[in-house]
Amino acid sequence: MNNVSRRRLIGGFTVLAGVAVVAAPALAQLQAEIYIPAAPPPPRVEVVPTLPPERVEVERWQPGYWRWNGHEHVWVEGRYMARPRPRAEWMPGRWEQRPRGWVYVEGHWN
């Protein structure tokens, strides 16, 4: 392989790698929407356990929610999760009614 061919090959890989790095975050945001014909039941009342003082600043409560298992709604209990960074707050997921049915919008850290 001569030097010109090698440079073109390396240049092509560099461009391809650059496109992959730029496109990866955008693709990570994509999520298939599954439409459910029935509204979820009302959220359950949960007793939120008290955290020890040393964990209060590093963990946040993620409330429970109704998940669709393909046949019915199934309750997922709430839990404490470690914050990904200081002062991050959990934005709970929610069910939204749309023209084609109900869609669950995932929770996320803000």
C-alpha positions, 0 to 999 in steps of 0.5 A, spaced: 500 500 500 503 506 498 503 513 502 497 516 498 492 510 499 494 509 507 493 517 508 486 516 504 484 510 508 487 513 515 483 520 513 477 516 512 477 512 518 478 519 522 472 522 518 468 516 520 470 516 527 468 523 528 461 522 525 460 517 530 462 521 536 458 526 534 452 522 532 452 517 539 449 522 544 444 524 539 442 516 538 442 515 545 436 520 546 432 516 541 427 512 545 422 508 541 415 510 544 410 504 546 403 506 546 398 503 551 391 503 550 389 503 557 391 509 562 395 506 568 392 506 575 393 511 580 400 512 583 400 508 589 402 511 596 409 509 598 412 510 605 419 514 603 424 511 608 428 516 612 435 516 610 441 517 615 444 524 615 450 522 611 446 519 605 442 525 605 446 529 600 448 524 596 442 520 594 435 522 592 428 518 592 425 516 585 418 514 586 415 508 584 411 508 577 407 503 573 410 500 568 407 496 562 409 489 561 406 488 554 400 485 557 398 489 564 401 495 568 406 492 574 408 497 579 415 498 580 417 500 587 420 507 589 428 507 591 433 511 593 439 512 588 446 515 588 446 522 585 450 522 579 453 529 581 452 534 587 445 537 587 442 533 581 435 532 582 431 527 580 425 528 575 420 523 575 417 519 569 410 520 567 405 517 563 402 522 557 396 521 554 397 522 546 392 521 540 395 514 539 394 512 546 398 512 553 406 513 553 411 513 558 416 518 559 422 516 562 425 520 569 431 523 568 437 527 572 436 534 572 
